[in-house]
Amino acid sequence: MSLATAKLSTRNQSLEEAYAPPANFLEIDIINPETHGFAKKRYTDYEVRMRTNLPVFKLKECSVRRRYSDFEWLRSELERDSKIVVPPLPGKALRRQLPFRSDDGIFEEGFIEERRQGLEQFVNK
C-alpha cells in the first residue's frame, strides 16, 4: 500500500469532544425581522447576532439591529478596500416596491424571510 492510499489512523472521540464547541468559532445569525412605521415611512430591520470565542474580539456575544441599506453599505466598503470577491446581496426587489400592488410587496412575510436568509448567506460567506 502506498503512502498516498494508506489509511489515516483515527482515534475515537468521546461524546464530550464531539459535542463541545469548536476550538475557534465565529457565528453570525440574521434573525427576528421587524417591520416598523406606516405607509411610505415603513422599513424592515433584522437582528444581527454574533457569537465567538476568538481572542481578537473583546465581546464574545453581541446583537444589533440593521436595515438592508446597512448591508449595502457594508458590501460597498468591502469591495472598495479589499482584493477579495465579495458575495452578492439578495436583490433590491424593485418590482415589489411599485405602488398599487395587490400584496404587501417588500413587507410580505415570505419576502422578508427570503431576504433574511439571503443576508445570512451574505455575512457567512
Contacts in CASP RR format, 6 or more apart in sequence:
PFRMAT RR
TARGET T0000
AUTHOR 0000-0000-0000
METHOD contacts of the structure
MODEL  1
MSLATAKLSTRNQSLEEAYAPPANFLEIDIINPETHGFAKKRYTDYEVRM
RTNLPVFKLKECSVRRRYSDFEWLRSELERDSKIVVPPLPGKALRRQLPF
RSDDGIFEEGFIEERRQGLEQFVNK
21 53 0 8 1.000
24 53 0 8 1.000
24 54 0 8 1.000
25 51 0 8 1.000
25 52 0 8 1.000
25 53 0 8 1.000
25 54 0 8 1.000
26 50 0 8 1.000
26 51 0 8 1.000
26 52 0 8 1.000
26 54 0 8 1.000
27 50 0 8 1.000
27 51 0 8 1.000
27 52 0 8 1.000
28 48 0 8 1.000
28 49 0 8 1.000
28 50 0 8 1.000
28 120 0 8 1.000
28 123 0 8 1.000
28 124 0 8 1.000
29 48 0 8 1.000
29 49 0 8 1.000
29 120 0 8 1.000
30 46 0 8 1.000
30 47 0 8 1.000
30 48 0 8 1.000
30 49 0 8 1.000
30 116 0 8 1.000
30 117 0 8 1.000
30 118 0 8 1.000
30 119 0 8 1.000
30 120 0 8 1.000
30 123 0 8 1.000
31 46 0 8 1.000
31 47 0 8 1.000
31 49 0 8 1.000
31 116 0 8 1.000
32 46 0 8 1.000
32 47 0 8 1.000
33 44 0 8 1.000
33 45 0 8 1.000
33 46 0 8 1.000
33 47 0 8 1.000
33 112 0 8 1.000
33 113 0 8 1.000
33 115 0 8 1.000
33 116 0 8 1.000
34 44 0 8 1.000
34 45 0 8 1.000
34 46 0 8 1.000
34 65 0 8 1.000
35 42 0 8 1.000
35 43 0 8 1.000
35 44 0 8 1.000
35 107 0 8 1.000
35 112 0 8 1.000
36 42 0 8 1.000
36 43 0 8 1.000
36 44 0 8 1.000
36 45 0 8 1.000
37 43 0 8 1.000
42 107 0 8 1.000
43 67 0 8 1.000
44 67 0 8 1.000
44 68 0 8 1.000
44 106 0 8 1.000
44 107 0 8 1.000
44 112 0 8 1.000
44 115 0 8 1.000
45 65 0 8 1.000
45 66 0 8 1.000
45 67 0 8 1.000
46 65 0 8 1.000
46 66 0 8 1.000
46 67 0 8 1.000
46 116 0 8 1.000
46 119 0 8 1.000
47 63 0 8 1.000
47 64 0 8 1.000
47 65 0 8 1.000
48 63 0 8 1.000
48 64 0 8 1.000
48 65 0 8 1.000
48 66 0 8 1.000
48 123 0 8 1.000
49 61 0 8 1.000
49 62 0 8 1.000
49 63 0 8 1.000
50 59 0 8 1.000
50 61 0 8 1.000
50 62 0 8 1.000
50 63 0 8 1.000
51 60 0 8 1.000
51 61 0 8 1.000
52 60 0 8 1.000
52 61 0 8 1.000
53 60 0 8 1.000
68 89 0 8 1.000
68 115 0 8 1.000
68 119 0 8 1.000
71 89 0 8 1.000
71 119 0 8 1.000
71 122 0 8 1.000
71 123 0 8 1.000
72 89 0 8 1.000
75 86 0 8 1.000
75 89 0 8 1.000
75 122 0 8 1.000
78 84 0 8 1.000
78 86 0 8 1.000
79 86 0 8 1.000
87 121 0 8 1.000
87 122 0 8 1.000
87 125 0 8 1.000
88 122 0 8 1.000
89 118 0 8 1.000
89 119 0 8 1.000
89 122 0 8 1.000
90 114 0 8 1.000
90 115 0 8 1.000
90 117 0 8 1.000
90 118 0 8 1.000
90 119 0 8 1.000
90 122 0 8 1.000
91 115 0 8 1.000
93 105 0 8 1.000
93 106 0 8 1.000
93 111 0 8 1.000
93 115 0 8 1.000
96 105 0 8 1.000
96 106 0 8 1.000
96 108 0 8 1.000
96 111 0 8 1.000
97 105 0 8 1.000
97 106 0 8 1.000
105 111 0 8 1.000
106 112 0 8 1.000
END
